[in-house]
Amino acid sequence: MVLWRGRSSPTLRAAVTRALAAHGLAAAIERPAGGRVFAGPAPAVDALLSDVAVAGAELKRLAVGVPSHTAWLGAAVAPFRAELEAARLADPRVPVLAGIDGSLLRRGQQAVDFLPRQIAQAMRWDWCLDTLASLGVECALELGPGKDLAQMTEAGLPGVRARALEEFAADADICGWLEGVGLA
């Protein structure tokens, strides 16, 4: 995967768009302020990063080898959906954000519909932050993997406390934080 912060001239943005198409990469995550994450097969990522036409684009290889949130993982959608259907998910106690469009999931069945799609469809973290802002949230817990969304939430929504599951060593630590922010 490759991170592009999106800060560039129109000419360079057009060059990045052409290079993505030429090398066969796809948008995996749309971030706030125009940042994007691209994904594809490793040789395509290598080709993009060595393309002289985008040398000034500040592209950064991420330590993620799986082309998550793209069509390359499409074969995993149906089996994952079947597992979720078999699990008969309960309705969540608090709404869960759908990463692909920032909508609020309030029913277990909605998770069965949305979570598998997130495997092979681009995430819209920019829209997720818009949803959080519109709700006036005071805290957020990123379910992971990673902690990038929690960090973007704190940076983009002043006063909001956000953490990621991976920041906690044990379940008791998560419960303690949730109690501290008034959610448990």
Sequence and secondary structure as in RCSB ss.txt:
>XXXX:A:sequence
MVLWRGRSSPTLRAAVTRALAAHGLAAAIERPAGGRVFAGPAPAVDALLSDVAVAGAELKRLAVGVPSHTAWLGA
AVAPFRAELEAARLADPRVPVLAGIDGSLLRRGQQAVDFLPRQIAQAMRWDWCLDTLASLGVECALELGPGKDLA
QMTEAGLPGVRARALEEFAADADICGWLEGVGLA
>XXXX:A:secstr
 EEE   S HHHHHHHHHHHHHHT EEEEE GGG EEEE  HHHHHHHHH GGGTTS EEE S  S TTSGGGGG
GHHHHHHHHHHHT    SS EE TTT  EE SHHHHHHHHHHHHHS EEHHHHHHHHHHHT SEEEE SSSSHHH
HHHHHHSTT EEEEGGG SSHHHHHHHHHHTT  
